[in-house]
Amino acid sequence: PLANALAPNSPLGSLHLGQCGRGVSDDLLKALFSPCAEGPRAGKLTSLKMHGAYRAGDNGVLCAIENTPALEELELSHMPRLTSRVLDTIVSTPLACRDTLRSISLKGSEHVSDLAASHLAALHNLQCLDVSGLYNITDAFFESLLGSSGASAPHPRLVEIRAAACPNLTDSTLKRLRVACGATLATLDFSECTHITDAGLLALAKRDDAAGSTALQPPPTLATLRIARCRGVKSADVLITFIQNCCKESLVEVSLSSVPAVTDGVVVELAQACATALRIANLSWCREVTDGALGVLADGCSRLTELSLYGDTQISNFFLQGHRNDVLDIVY
């Protein structure tokens, strides 16, 4: 079936190989994507996603990329044989997709390191980046990707950044994001980044430079915020300020599971600032939240359809059966 889908001059626009495991190897990718006399096999392919292809490595992936000139979205997640060589080839050779790639996911591909960032920085049309689960990357990754503060070199104007479970990232990365692409960010996922603290959130949310020496872009207007299990975020006042400056009337999805800063005041601020937009909220393991604050959230956010409250044993039927949101699904 795959061979038929990628026949010469195929009109196929998307190829998603999810959980493909041992079925996808370098040899298979070369057989599928190598050009033939009748014409290109994947000339119109704009989206290529491979998840869990643990037998495929750099050679097979490069063959696929070299023969997809219109590629805009590339996912190479949980591929343990993948290295930064793939990205190096994209930017160091005249591949057509270098100018078309807008979204790259390297999630869980453990051998990708800080070295990959310099290659990604050359993709100036890159908007969405997922490096979740890359345990080896550090703040140096984002310094190389976005440049140091005040750098004039062009860099990607990122809209979506997912860097969950990257344990070496710190507040320095959030500060660099604020300077480099604060005005464009709409999705931010730093869940399980345990070195993120109140200082990082404040840096991302501030509206101007306190000393007046640096002209900052406006703070981000976030549609998705995930900082679950960021236990260094401890101040409710900081989190409230962040919601006011970065999430007001825009936030659609939020995950604050196991964040110590979450209190009734934070939940009420969410209800007031995001009343018209919020649809999904995860407040699991937030033990300081009470029935009353959750009632304000459920009744005040008319579009809220999903609320996760795992581990919140303090919540009672007073809220569970007393709220007035008929479309709300509560998971607890």
Sequence and secondary structure as in RCSB ss.txt:
>XXXX:A:sequence
PLANALAPNSPLGSLHLGQCGRGVSDDLLKALFSPCAEGPRAGKLTSLKMHGAYRAGDNGVLCAIENTPALEELE
LSHMPRLTSRVLDTIVSTPLACRDTLRSISLKGSEHVSDLAASHLAALHNLQCLDVSGLYNITDAFFESLLGSSG
ASAPHPRLVEIRAAACPNLTDSTLKRLRVACGATLATLDFSECTHITDAGLLALAKRDDAAGSTALQPPPTLATL
RIARCRGVKSADVLITFIQNCCKESLVEVSLSSVPAVTDGVVVELAQACATALRIANLSWCREVTDGALGVLADG
CSRLTELSLYGDTQISNFFLQGHRNDVLDIVY
>XXXX:A:secstr
 HHHHT TT    EEEETT GGG BHHHHHHHHS BTTB SSTT  EEEEES TB  HHHHHHHHHT TT  EEE
EES TT  THHHHHHHHTT GGGGT  EEE TT TT  THHHHHHTT TT  EEE TT TT  HHHHHHHH STT
  S     SEEE TT TT BHHHHHHHHHHHTTT  EEE TT TB BHHHHHHHH SS TTS S        SEE
E TT TB   HHHHHHHHHHHTTTT  EEE TT TT  HHHHHHHHHHTTTT  EEE TT TT  HHHHHHHHHH
 TT  EEE TT TT  HHHHTT   TT EEE 
